[in-house]
Amino acid sequence: MNKQTFFLQPFPSSESFPNLKITGNISRNANQLTICYNLGGDFKEIAITPPSNAPSRKHELWEDTCFEFFLGIKDSLRYWEFNLSPAGHWNVYRFDGYRQGMQEETAFEKLPFSVQNQADSLALALDIDLDKIVSAEQEIELAITTVIKHRDSEVTYWALTHRGAEADFHLRDSFIIKLLDLTWK
């Protein structure tokens, strides 16, 4: 198994709430990707959509509080954007290159994940089979990100690293986690 922990940082010019913390872990085993986010702190000022009775694929989830990750194949321009809403809604987009050729990824008909929401913490966990989009022998590169929407409609952008002059999760330089399925050999 190839497992790493992470800690997200707000974009430096964003107004952020110092009492928020976004941590988690990610692993790849037998081409199964598992990612767990933990959001902790004072949620009074954060807009979190309540859980839906019928979670579904939805567009533009990044306009609200949304957990995201970007997955690319080493030495390839193609990448995918995964959006996970605390309400249970989701989407996956495929890109041919930097912000080019955006299409909904039809290889996934559903993206079941769990959300546990408490007064001062929120945990989101996803376990997904990557065989639908990458083979086990391909090394993947990931960027882990989160959009936090505040009750006053301000948005802050959180990531492992911020490599641009503006918050831009699509920059390939920010895909800094490398995971190789060690079981395929």
C-alpha positions in Angstrom: 0.0 0.0 0.0 1.1 3.5 -0.8 -0.3 5.9 1.9 0.3 9.6 2.6 -1.1 12.1 5.0 -1.9 15.7 4.0 -2.5 19.2 5.4 -4.2 21.8 3.2 -3.3 25.5 3.3 -5.5 28.5 2.4 -4.5 30.6 -0.6 -2.3 33.3 0.9 -4.3 36.3 -0.3 -7.6 34.7 0.7 -9.3 35.8 3.9 -9.2 32.7 6.0 -10.4 31.7 9.3 -7.4 30.7 11.4 -9.4 28.3 13.5 -10.1 25.9 10.5 -7.9 23.0 9.7 -8.1 20.6 6.8 -6.1 17.3 7.0 -6.5 13.8 5.8 -4.8 10.8 4.1 -4.8 9.2 0.7 -3.7 5.7 -0.3 -3.6 3.5 -3.4 -3.8 -0.3 -3.1 -4.6 -2.7 -5.9 -5.7 0.3 -7.9 -8.2 1.3 -5.3 -7.8 5.0 -4.3 -8.9 5.9 -0.8 -9.1 9.5 0.3 -10.2 10.8 3.7 -10.7 14.5 4.5 -11.0 15.9 8.0 -12.3 19.5 8.4 -12.0 20.8 12.0 -12.6 24.1 13.7 -15.3 26.6 14.2 -18.1 26.1 11.7 -20.3 29.1 12.7 -19.2 31.1 9.6 -19.0 28.2 7.1 -21.8 27.4 4.7 -22.2 23.7 4.6 -25.1 22.2 2.5 -27.0 19.7 4.6 -27.0 16.0 3.6 -29.3 15.2 0.7 -31.8 12.3 0.8 -31.0 11.7 -2.9 -27.3 12.5 -3.6 -26.6 12.8 -7.3 -24.2 14.0 -10.0 -24.3 17.8 -10.0 -22.4 20.5 -11.8 -20.5 23.5 -10.3 -20.2 22.0 -6.9 -17.1 24.2 -6.5 -19.4 27.3 -6.0 -20.1 26.0 -2.5 -18.1 24.2 0.2 -16.6 21.3 -1.8 -13.8 18.7 -1.3 -11.9 18.1 -4.5 -8.9 16.3 -5.8 -7.2 16.3 -9.2 -5.7 13.1 -10.6 -3.3 13.0 -13.5 -1.2 10.2 -15.0 2.6 10.8 -14.9 3.9 12.2 -18.2 0.4 12.7 -19.6 -1.5 16.0 -20.0 -4.8 14.3 -19.3 -6.3 14.7 -15.8 -9.5 14.4 -13.9 -11.2 16.6 -11.4 -13.3 15.0 -8.6 -15.8 17.1 -6.7 -17.4 15.9 -3.5 -20.1 17.9 -1.7 -20.8 17.5 2.0 -24.4 17.1 0.9 -23.5 13.9 -0.9 -23.5 15.3 -4.4 -20.6 14.6 -6.7 -19.1 14.9 -10.1 -16.0 13.9 -12.1 -14.6 15.8 -15.1 -11.9 14.8 -17.6 -9.6 17.3 -19.1 -7.3 16.8 -22.2 -4.8 19.4 -20.9 -4.6 22.4 -18.7 -8.3 23.5 -18.5 -8.8 22.1 -22.0 -11.5 19.8 -23.3 -13.5 19.6 -20.1 -16.1 16.7 -20.2 -18.1 14.9 -17.6 -16.3 11.6 -17.0 -18.9 8.9 -17.9 -16.9 6.0 -16.6 -18.4 6.7 -13.2 -22.2 6.3 -12.8 -22.0 6.9 -9.1 -19.5 8.0 -6.6 -20.5 6.8 -3.2 -18.7 8.4 -0.3 -19.4 8.9 3.4 -19.8 12.1 5.3 -19.9 12.5 9.0 -20.8 16.0 10.1 -20.4 17.1 13.8 -20.7 20.5 15.4 -16.9 21.2 15.1 -15.7 18.6 12.6 -16.6 17.0 9.3 -15.1 13.8 7.9 -15.5 12.7 4.2 -14.2 9.4 2.9 -14.2 8.0 -0.6 -13.0 4.6 -1.8 -12.9 4.4 -5.6 -11.7 1.8 -8.2 -9.3 3.6 -10.6 -9.4 0.7 -13.2 -12.1 2.7 -15.0 -9.7 5.5 -15.9 -6.1 4.4 -15.3 -4.3 1.1 -15.2 -2.6 -0.3 -12.1 0.9 0.1 -13.5 0.5 3.8 -14.2 1.9 6.2 -11.6 -0.6 8.9 -10.7 0.0 12.5 -9.5 -2.6 14.2 -7.3 -3.5 17.6 -6.1 -5.8 17.7 -3.1 -8.0 20.8 -2.6 -11.0 22.2 -0.9 -13.3 25.1 -1.4 -14.7 26.7 1.7 -17.7 29.0 1.3 -18.4 31.3 4.2 -21.9 32.4 5.2 -21.1 35.9 3.8 -20.5 34.3 0.4 -16.8 34.8 0.5 -14.9 31.7 -0.7 -11.4 30.5 0.4 -9.3 28.1 -1.6 -7.3 25.4 0.2 -4.6 23.1 -1.3 -1.5 21.2 -0.6 0.4 24.0 -2.3 -0.4 27.1 -4.3 1.9 27.5 -7.2 0.3 30.4 -9.1 -0.3 34.1 -8.6 -4.0 33.3 -8.2 -5.7 30.2 -6.6 -5.7 27.7 -9.5 -6.2 24.0 -8.6 -5.6 23.0 -12.3 -1.9 23.9 -12.4 0.0 20.6 -12.9 2.8 21.9 -10.7 0.5 21.5 -7.8 -0.1 17.8 -8.4 2.6 17.0 -5.8 1.4 13.6 -4.4 2.8 10.7 -6.4 1.2 7.2 -6.0 2.2 4.0 -7.6 0.2 0.8 -7.1 2.8 -1.3 -5.5 0.7 -4.5 -5.8 0.7 -4.8 -9.6 4.3 -5.9 -10.0 
